[in-house]
Amino acid sequence: MNRFSLAKCKTKAAYSARLLQKGKLDLQKVKSKFETILETPILLVVKIQGMEVIVHSYGELMFKNGNDMALMEKIAEEIYKVGLA
């Protein structure tokens, strides 16, 4: 189990998951596992169970359209499991 925190981001417009310890996500691994909407060198936007998630290579996840904390925790766990090197 990866250690991360899930909370509303500073602007209160979205939820954000952050690793408690420093880590880097392998965007290629994440891309190969999840439906990718947008890809840039430093981030991906993926769609998982109807929720859009911005995946930053430095480990932060931003949930664009959701407020189901249990679902967001489950999705964050899946992404970190796949993407952490």
N, C-alpha and C positions, 0 to 999 in steps of 0.2 A: 504494500500500500504506500502510495506516494504522499508525502506531507505537503498540503497546500491549504491556503485560506481562501474562502469564498465570501465576498461582500459586495455591497454596492460601491461602484467606483466614485471618485470624488464629485463628479458632475451629477450623480444620482440618476443618470440616464440609462445605465446598464449595470450588469453584474460583472465582476472580474474575479478570476481565480489566479492566485500567485503562488509560486513555489516558496516554501519556507526556507529551503536551502537553495543555494545557487545551482542552476542547471540550465542546459541548453537543449532545445527540441530539434530533432531531425525532421525538417519539414517534408523531405522526400518520403520518409516512412509514413508520416501523417497523411500526406497526399495519396499514397498508394492504398490506404485503408478506408478513407472517408471521401464522400462526394465533395469535390472541390469546386467552388464558385469562382474564386479569384486567387491568382498566385502572383506573388512578387518575390524578389530575392530575400526579403526579411519577414514576410508574413503570408499566411493563407487565410482565406475565408472558406470555411467548410460548413456543410449542412448536415446535421445529425438529428434525427427524430424531429424534423420540422423546425429545429432551432439553428440559427446562424451563429457561428462562433468564429471570432477573429483569433487566429493562433499566431502569436509572435514567437520568433526563433529564440528569444531570451527567456521564454517560459510563461509569459502572461497569456491568459485566455480571456477574451471579452465576449460575453453573451449578449447579442444585439436585441433579441426579441423574446424575452422570457422572464418569468418570475417564480417558476417552480424550482425551489432550492434543491429538492431531492433529485430531480432530473438533471439539473446543472452539475451537481456533485458527481452523479453517475457518469455524465459525459466527460467531465474534467478528468475523472479517474481513467476512463478509456483512452483519452488523448494522451495523458501522461504515460500510461502503460505502453502505448505504441511508440511515442516519440522521444522519450528520454533515452539519451545515448549511454 
